Amino acid sequence: MTNKKCPHLRWPIDIFKARALFPYAPQNEGELSAERGDIVSVLEKPDPQWWRVRSLNGAVGMLPATYLEEYVEGQALAEGTHDVFL
């Protein structure tokens, strides 16, 4: 996989960082798992409901946008978020 803006880069450039508000277990191929509080790099927003992300370990996949919030370093998790198990 190469970056469209910089073809010499192996990974796409991050749009921004996001944090998982809830744990998520993949339901389909191409989805990524996440735990509450995980930080991911958002690579693309191909759909309003699903974002393509890269985890800290380098795995790339889709996560539901409603499970993520834009992350600013040092920011606390959003109020009213509770663990949800699917």
Secondary structure, DSSP 8 states (H G I E B T S, - for coil): ---SS-TT-SS---SEEEEESS-B---STTB--B-TT-EEEEEEEEETTEEEEE-TTS-EEEEEGGGEEE--TT----TT------
